[in-house]
Amino acid sequence: MQVDDEAVSAVLNRLRRAQGQLAGVIAMIEAGRDCKDVVTQLAAVSRALDRAGFKIVASGMRQCLAAADGEAAPMSEAELEKLFLALA
């Protein structure tokens, strides 16, 4: 994946945060915590993953879909829209 270093750092931080939040959700469920608390934390995990995905798309999705011969595959507006909507 060809994304600038600043974007990679931001995405990795968001994913690590989401990973920690997800571990917390699992622990909450195992401990029998209140449903409202679990759902609130699960929503936070979902938002963190969405933000990471949007950052990746915004920072270099074209490079992620390079052709087999190493040249960037041009993407149509419809293809880009489909990628964004996949994160929704």
C-alpha positions in Angstrom: 0.0 0.0 0.0 1.4 3.4 -1.0 0.2 5.9 1.5 2.2 8.8 2.8 4.0 8.3 6.1 1.9 10.7 8.1 -1.3 9.0 6.9 0.1 5.6 7.7 1.0 6.7 11.3 -2.5 8.1 11.8 -4.2 5.0 10.4 -2.0 2.7 12.6 -2.8 4.7 15.7 -6.5 4.5 14.9 -6.4 0.8 14.3 -4.4 0.2 17.5 -6.9 2.2 19.4 -9.7 0.2 17.9 -7.9 -3.0 18.8 -7.7 -1.9 22.4 -11.4 -0.8 22.4 -12.4 -4.1 20.9 -10.5 -6.1 23.6 -12.3 -3.9 26.1 -15.7 -4.8 24.6 -14.9 -8.5 24.7 -13.9 -8.2 28.4 -17.1 -6.3 29.1 -19.2 -9.0 27.5 -17.3 -11.7 29.4 -17.8 -9.8 32.7 -21.5 -9.5 32.0 -21.5 -5.7 31.9 -24.6 -3.6 31.1 -25.8 -3.8 27.5 -25.8 0.0 27.2 -22.1 0.2 28.2 -21.2 -2.6 25.8 -23.0 -1.0 22.9 -21.5 2.4 23.6 -18.0 0.9 23.4 -18.8 -1.1 20.4 -20.0 2.0 18.6 -16.6 3.7 19.5 -14.8 0.7 17.9 -16.9 1.0 14.8 -16.2 4.7 14.5 -12.5 4.2 14.9 -12.5 1.6 12.2 -14.5 3.8 9.9 -12.1 6.7 10.4 -9.1 4.5 9.7 -10.8 3.3 6.5 -11.7 6.7 5.3 -8.1 7.9 6.0 -6.8 5.1 3.9 -9.2 5.8 1.0 -8.5 9.5 1.2 -4.7 9.0 1.3 -4.0 6.6 -1.5 -6.6 4.0 -2.5 -5.5 4.3 -6.2 -2.1 2.9 -5.2 -3.8 0.0 -3.4 -5.3 -1.1 -6.6 -2.2 -1.2 -8.8 -2.3 -3.3 -11.9 -0.4 -6.6 -11.9 2.4 -5.1 -14.0 3.0 -2.5 -11.4 1.3 0.4 -13.1 -1.5 2.2 -11.3 -4.9 1.0 -12.5 -7.1 4.0 -13.2 -10.3 4.0 -11.3 -13.5 5.5 -12.4 -15.6 7.8 -10.3 -18.1 4.9 -9.9 -15.4 2.6 -8.5 -14.2 5.2 -6.1 -17.8 5.8 -4.9 -18.3 2.1 -4.4 -15.1 2.0 -2.2 -16.3 4.9 0.0 -19.8 3.3 0.3 -18.3 0.0 1.3 -17.1 1.8 4.5 -20.5 3.1 5.4 
